[in-house]
């Protein structure tokens, strides 16, 4: 267990949770923390995914079957549950919680399969893209042409990947893993160079540019740390999958009692983390519920 990587993954997912909070704030340091800084979360997760693939999975023959279990099924459940909840709320009680999609076929094409845009449970677009990347790996490395049944519909009727920078950073993580002994040998120099580039980039560009080098710096710092911690992989994954639905469903009630916008954001994050931890505990108690986190 690479606890340094698991800790970094948890931090990245918590950051992603920040950006899905409901608020009316439009400026200041707090807005930077909850809107801009979380962009580093997805980028860091992309590097982690590539690194773990190269160090743990690249030689496994059944890797794609595992990814169906750990990526595709949890993704479909997480979005399917949200679609079902929206249908019940709309047709049963007259509430419309959708703000990007309509109650038509797009709930399946976009809300579930995300052909052109993020699914109904927005943060899970990352899971969608990572699964597509593994389908591409299976096609190229193992000549498994059945992957075309997955890839061609996305390429023809939508977008193969929603974000190609995820692929670029995935490959970056794989390269780091492949050259790990050299990275460790020259670690102080690499950190120094990345730090200088990051400072320079922060001073002359905005976060949409400098976030990439900063994410690489953060991963490289954690990459060589020797840490001991708990196995938080299952909880991190469930938090990634379900924090947004929890925030959406609990915010209306929270808004009735909390006026302060800063306290509201903090409570939204706290409630999401607590609710997902409860889900995590249930998956520990009931073995069949581990399907929610892909068996993690």
N, C-alpha and C positions, 0 to 999 in steps of 0.2 A: 504494500500500500504506500503510494507516494503522498504522504500527508501534506507536504508543501503544496502540491498541485491541488489536492482536495480543498485545502484552506483557501487557496486562490480562487478556485471555482465557486466556493460558497460566497466569497466576497463579491465576485463578479455578478452572481445571480441576485444578491441583495441590492447591488447597484442598479441592476435592471428593474428591480421592484420599485425603486424611487421614481422612475420616469413614467410609471403608469398610475401614479396618484392623481386624484382630482383636486385642482386648486385654481385660484384666480390670480396667483402671483405672477408678475411680469418682469421683475428686475431684482438685482441684488445678489449677494453671495449665496443665499439660500436657494435661489432659482438656479444658479449655476450648479449647485450640488445636486438638485433633484432633476434637472433637465439636461444639462450638458455633460457633467461627469459620468452619468450612467452609460453614455455612449462607449466608454471604455470597457463596459461589461461584456457586450457581445463580441467585441474584437478580441478580448482576452480569452473568452470561451472558444473562439475559433482557433487560436493558437494552441490552446490546451488540447482540443480535439485532434489536431494534426499530430501533436507530440505524442499523445497517448496511442493513437493509431500506429505510429511507427514503432514505438517502444513495446507495445503490448499485443497488437492485433494483426500486423501486416502479414505474418506467416501462417495465420490460422486459415484453414480451408473453409470453415463454416462461418466466416465472419459476417457474410451478408445475412444469413439466417438469424444470426444473433442481433444484427441491426434491425431486422424486422421486429424482433421481440423487444428490443430496448429503445428503439426510436419510433418506428412506424405505428405500432400498436398503442403506446402511450400517447402519441400525437393524435391519433384518430379518436381515442377515448376522450382526451382533454377537450378537443373541439366538438366532438359529438355531444358531450354532456352540455356544453354551452349552447349548441344549436337546439337541443331538446328543451333546455330551460327557457330559451327565448320563445320557442313555439308555444310552450305551455303558458307563459306570461302573456303572450300576444292574443292567442285564440281563447284562452281560458279566462283571463282577467283584463284584457284590453290594454296591457302595458307594452310599449315598444322600446326596448333597450338598445336596439341596433342603431348605429349612427353612420355606418358605411355601406351596409348591405340591405337588400330588400327581401321580403318574404316571398321569394320565388326560387327558380332553379339556381340562382347565384349563391344561395345558402349552401349548396353542395359544391358547385364548381369553384367558388371563391372562398366561402366560409369554411368548407371542410378541406378541399384539395388545394386551395390557394394557387390557382393556375396563374393569376396575374398580380395578385396583391396578398398582403398578410391575411391569414385566416381569421375566423370570427374571434378566436382567442389570440390576439396579435403577437404576444411574445413568442409563440410557438413557431413563428416563421423560421426561426433559427433551426429548430428541429427538422423542419421540412427541408431546408437547404442542406443540412448535414446529411440527411438520408439520401438526397439526390447525389451528393458527392460520393457516398459509399456505393451507390448504384453505378456511378461512373467508374469507380475503382474496380468493382466486380466485372464490369464490361471489359475494361482495358487489361487488367491483370490476369483474369481467369477466362477471358473470352466467353463469358456467359451472355449470349445474345438474347436471352430472355429479358435482360435488363432493358432492352429496347421497348418492351411493352410498357415500361414505366417512363422511360426517358422521352420517347418520341411524342406521346400526347402532350407532355409539358412543353417540349420544344415547338410543336406545331400550333397548339391551341393557347399557349400561354408563354411563360418565361421558364427556361430550364432552371435558372437560379434567380431568386428575388434579389440577392445581393452577391455580386461576384467578388467583393472584397473579402467575404467569408471564405471563399475558395482560396484566394491569395494568401490569407493568413493561416488557413489550414495547411497549405503547402509549406509556409514558413515554419510552422510548428514541426512538420515532418522533417524539414531540413535541419532544424536545431537538434532533433533527436538523432538524425543520421550522423551529425558531426559533433555529437555530445562530448566526446573526449577532447576535442579541440576547443570547444566552447569552455569547458572546465579548465583547460590548460591556460587559456588566455582570458579567463573570466574577468579579472580586474580591468584589463585593457578594454574589453568589450563593454563592460558596464560604464567605464569612463567615457567612451566614445558615444554610447547611446545617451548618456546623461547630458553631454555637451550638445548633441544634436537636438535632444528634447527641449533643453532650455532655449536654444536658438530658435527652434520651431515655434515654441510658445510665444516668444517675444515678437515674431514677425508674421505669424499666421493665426488663423482662428482654429477652434477645436475640430472643425471638419477636416483639417489637414493634419494638425499635430497629434491628433488622437491615435494615429497608427504607430508612430514611433514611441509614444508614451506607453501604449499597450505592450509593445515589444519590450520596452525597458522594464515594465512591471513584471512581465512574465519572466524575463531573464534574471531579475533580482530574486524572485521566488524559486526559480528553477534550481538554484544551488543551495537553498536553505535546508538545514537539517532540523526538521520539526517533528514533534509527536502530537497527535491530536486524536479525535474520535473519527470514526468512519461516517462522514456526513454526506456521502455521495447520494444516497436515496433521498434524504431531506432536501439537498440542493436541487435535485431534479424535480421533485414535487413542487418546490417553491417556484421554480421556473415555469412549470406547467400550469399552476393553479393560482398564482398570486393575483393575476389580473381579474379573473372571475370573482374572486373573493372581494377585491376592492370595489368592483362595479356593483355587486349585490349588497354590500354593507354600507357603502358611502351614503345613500339616501337617508338611512336611519341615523348615521353618524352626523350628517349635516343638520339634523333637527336639533341636536344638543350641543354641537361644538361650533362656535362662531370664529374663533381665532384661526386664521388660515395656516399658521405654522404648526399649531397643535393638531389641527386636522390632518395635515400631511404625516406628522409623526405617528398619529393614531392609526391612520390607514396602513402604514407600513407595519406597525406593530400587530394589528389585527391580521394582516395577510400572513405574516411570519407565524403567528400563533396558530391560525387556522390550518396552515400547511403542515405545521408540526403535529397537530392533532391527526391529520390525515396520515402523516408518516408513522405515528404511533399505532394507528389502526392497521397499517400494512405490516407492522412488526407482529401484531397480535394475530391477525388473520392472514394466513399464508396466501390465500387466493387473491387478496387485494394487492399483492405485490405486482400484479399485472399493471397497475397504475404507474409504477415506476420502472417498468421493464425488468422486474426481478431484482432491482438493486436494494 
